Amino acid sequence: MTESTPLAGASNVVTSQALRNTAAQSKDYAKKKLGEMRQMAKDGDFSIRLFGLFGGIAMVVVSGFGLLGLFLTLQFIQAIVEFYTFLMGFVVIILESGRQIGFLKKPMATLHAYAVFLKFVWGRGALYFVAGSLELTQTSIFDKIVGMYMCIVGVMYIVVGRRVSGKLDQLRSSVYSEEQLLHEFNAVDVDKTGSLTLSQFRVLTDKLHLGMTRSELESAFLIMDKDDSDRLTYQEFKNWWSAGITEQPASLI
């Protein structure tokens, strides 16, 4: 039996105080970042797809380690849920980076073919919210942090998708004729490729006085770019204009 010494007692007090300080600093940091995230969501000055991609990577990493730990401790029921969130993390990564990474384009096209709702911004938001909810059911603090983050991102997608729908409907009901829109489209297409990049699409929306934020701009681009080429052709723009495709959840009915 070891005898407690004043030095050991002092060491324990210092360690406990250090842990409390670290916990308090972590709490303050989390509050600060959440506040920044809320402000960026309010101002629209953020890349919504970057938020989604970061969440997908976090899900894969956290769920991967969690899955290993649950198998080692023979907690198979929880391991099944962790496996689902692990797979959902990969789905998020494919959806948010499939346009930029060549070998992910085919899996992304397959997802869009069998889960059409994922073509809609609000559809992705619903998936991310469900994924976050599943992550929250796990016992690990890291799972809960990532789960809460994904729920917030999911809500952001749904809110932004609905806002964009209103602005695009406003454009469709505007006084611009098809000839005027074609003229503005070609004027922005400075490299004469017959299609627009995201940055060129921003210029077009500015010319049409839509006043879109960065997140809304990305969402509108996703709605219209039906072939996932990361470029918007005038035909795609015209098809949207004629068909009246929106991001309203009522399209599920």
C-alpha positions in Angstrom: 0.0 0.0 0.0 1.5 3.3 -1.1 1.7 6.2 1.3 0.3 9.6 0.1 2.8 12.4 0.2 2.2 16.2 0.1 4.1 16.3 -3.2 1.8 13.7 -4.7 -1.3 15.6 -3.4 0.0 18.8 -4.9 0.6 17.1 -8.2 -3.0 15.7 -8.3 -4.3 19.2 -7.6 -2.3 20.7 -10.4 -3.3 18.0 -12.8 -7.0 18.4 -11.9 -6.8 22.2 -12.3 -5.0 21.8 -15.7 -7.8 19.4 -16.9 -10.5 21.9 -15.8 -8.7 24.7 -17.6 -8.4 22.6 -20.7 -12.0 21.7 -20.6 -13.0 25.3 -20.1 -10.8 26.4 -23.0 -12.3 23.7 -25.2 -15.8 24.8 -24.3 -15.0 28.5 -25.1 -13.4 27.5 -28.4 -16.4 25.4 -29.4 -18.8 28.3 -28.5 -16.6 30.7 -30.5 -16.6 28.5 -33.6 -20.3 27.8 -33.4 -20.9 31.6 -33.2 -18.7 32.1 -36.3 -20.5 29.3 -38.1 -23.9 30.9 -37.3 -22.7 34.3 -38.4 -21.4 32.9 -41.7 -24.7 31.1 -42.3 -26.5 34.3 -41.6 -24.3 36.4 -44.0 -24.1 33.6 -46.6 -20.3 34.2 -46.9 -19.3 30.5 -46.8 -18.9 27.5 -49.1 -21.7 25.2 -48.1 -20.1 22.4 -50.1 -16.9 22.8 -48.1 -18.8 22.4 -44.9 -20.4 19.3 -46.2 -17.1 17.8 -47.4 -15.5 18.5 -44.0 -18.4 16.8 -42.2 -18.1 13.7 -44.5 -14.4 13.3 -43.8 -15.0 13.7 -40.1 -17.7 11.0 -40.2 -15.4 8.6 -41.9 -12.5 9.1 -39.5 -14.5 9.2 -36.3 -16.8 6.3 -37.3 -13.9 4.2 -38.6 -12.1 4.4 -35.2 -15.4 3.9 -33.4 -16.2 0.8 -35.4 -12.8 -0.7 -34.6 -13.3 0.0 -30.9 -16.8 -1.5 -30.8 -15.7 -4.7 -32.5 -12.9 -5.1 -30.1 -15.3 -4.7 -27.2 -17.9 -7.0 -28.8 -20.6 -4.2 -28.9 -22.0 -5.5 -32.2 -25.4 -3.6 -32.1 -23.7 -0.2 -31.8 -21.1 -1.4 -34.3 -23.9 -1.8 -36.9 -25.0 1.9 -36.5 -21.4 3.0 -36.6 -20.9 1.1 -39.8 -23.9 2.9 -41.3 -22.5 6.3 -40.4 -19.2 5.3 -41.8 -20.8 4.5 -45.1 -22.8 7.7 -45.0 -19.6 9.6 -44.5 -18.3 8.2 -47.8 -21.6 9.1 -49.5 -21.2 12.7 -48.3 -17.6 12.8 -49.7 -18.7 11.5 -53.1 -21.6 14.0 -53.3 -19.4 17.0 -52.4 -16.2 16.2 -54.3 -17.4 14.0 -57.2 -17.4 16.9 -59.6 -13.7 17.7 -58.9 -12.3 14.2 -58.5 -12.4 12.2 -61.7 -12.8 8.7 -60.2 -15.7 9.8 -58.0 -17.8 11.0 -60.9 -19.2 7.6 -61.7 -20.2 6.7 -58.1 -21.8 10.2 -57.9 -23.8 9.6 -61.1 -24.9 6.2 -59.6 -26.1 7.8 -56.4 -28.0 10.4 -58.4 -29.6 7.7 -60.6 -30.9 5.6 -57.7 -31.5 8.4 -55.1 -32.8 11.2 -57.2 -33.5 13.4 -54.2 -29.8 13.8 -53.7 -29.7 16.0 -56.8 -31.6 18.6 -54.8 -29.8 20.7 -52.2 -32.6 20.2 -49.7 -32.3 16.4 -50.3 -28.7 16.4 -49.4 -29.6 18.4 -46.3 -32.1 15.8 -45.3 -29.5 13.0 -45.7 -26.9 14.9 -43.7 -29.4 15.6 -40.9 -30.3 11.9 -40.7 -26.6 10.9 -40.8 -25.9 13.4 -37.9 -28.8 12.0 -35.9 -27.4 8.5 -36.2 -24.0 9.7 -35.2 -25.6 11.3 -32.1 -26.9 8.0 -30.9 -23.3 6.8 -30.3 -21.7 7.1 -26.9 -18.4 8.6 -27.9 -18.0 12.4 -27.4 -16.4 12.6 -30.8 -19.4 10.9 -32.4 -21.7 13.4 -30.7 -19.7 16.4 -31.8 -19.6 15.2 -35.4 -23.2 14.3 -35.2 -24.3 17.8 -34.0 -22.1 19.3 -36.7 -23.7 17.3 -39.5 -27.2 18.1 -38.2 -26.4 21.8 -38.4 -25.0 21.4 -41.9 -28.1 19.5 -42.9 -30.3 22.3 -41.7 -28.1 24.8 -43.5 -28.6 22.9 -46.8 -32.4 22.8 -46.4 -32.6 26.5 -45.5 -30.3 27.6 -48.3 -32.1 25.3 -50.8 -35.4 26.9 -50.0 -34.0 30.5 -50.2 -32.4 29.7 -53.6 -35.7 28.3 -54.9 -37.4 31.6 -54.1 -34.7 33.7 -55.9 -34.7 31.4 -59.0 -38.5 31.6 -59.1 -38.1 35.4 -58.9 -35.8 35.3 -61.9 -38.2 33.1 -63.9 -41.0 35.5 -63.3 -39.0 38.6 -64.1 -39.3 40.8 -67.1 -36.3 39.4 -68.9 -37.1 37.7 -72.2 -35.3 34.6 -73.4 -33.4 36.7 -75.9 -32.2 39.0 -73.2 -31.1 36.1 -71.0 -29.2 34.5 -74.0 -27.5 37.9 -74.6 -26.4 38.2 -71.0 -25.3 34.5 -70.9 -23.1 34.9 -74.0 -21.7 38.2 -72.6 -20.5 36.4 -69.5 -19.1 33.5 -71.5 -15.9 35.3 -72.2 -14.0 32.2 -73.3 -16.8 31.3 -75.8 -17.1 27.6 -74.7 -20.9 27.8 -74.6 -20.9 27.1 -70.9 -20.3 29.0 -67.6 -18.0 28.2 -64.7 -19.2 28.9 -61.1 -17.4 32.2 -61.1 -18.9 33.2 -64.5 -22.3 32.2 -63.2 -21.8 34.6 -60.3 -21.2 37.4 -62.7 -24.4 36.5 -64.6 -26.5 36.5 -61.4 -25.0 39.9 -60.5 -26.0 41.2 -64.0 -29.5 39.9 -63.4 -29.6 41.6 -60.0 -30.4 38.5 -58.0 -28.1 39.3 -55.1 -27.2 35.8 -54.2 -24.8 34.9 -51.4 -21.9 32.5 -52.1 -23.8 29.5 -50.5 -27.0 30.4 -52.5 -24.9 30.7 -55.7 -23.4 27.2 -55.2 -26.8 25.7 -54.6 -28.4 27.3 -57.7 -25.5 26.0 -59.8 -26.1 22.5 -58.4 -29.8 22.7 -59.3 -29.1 23.6 -63.0 -25.9 21.6 -63.7 -27.7 18.4 -64.6 -24.8 16.5 -66.1 -22.5 17.2 -63.2 -19.8 18.7 -65.5 -19.2 21.6 -63.1 -20.1 23.9 -66.0 -23.5 25.4 -66.8 -24.5 25.3 -70.5 -27.2 27.6 -71.9 -29.3 24.5 -72.7 -29.3 23.5 -69.0 -30.2 27.1 -68.1 -33.0 27.2 -70.7 -34.3 23.7 -69.6 -34.5 25.0 -66.0 -36.2 28.1 -67.2 -38.8 26.2 -69.2 -39.4 23.3 -66.8 -39.7 25.4 -63.7 -37.5 23.1 -61.6 -37.4 24.2 -58.0 -36.0 23.1 -54.7 -39.3 22.9 -52.9 -39.8 19.8 -50.7 -43.3 19.4 -52.2 -41.6 17.8 -55.2 -41.3 14.7 -53.1 -45.1 14.2 -53.2 
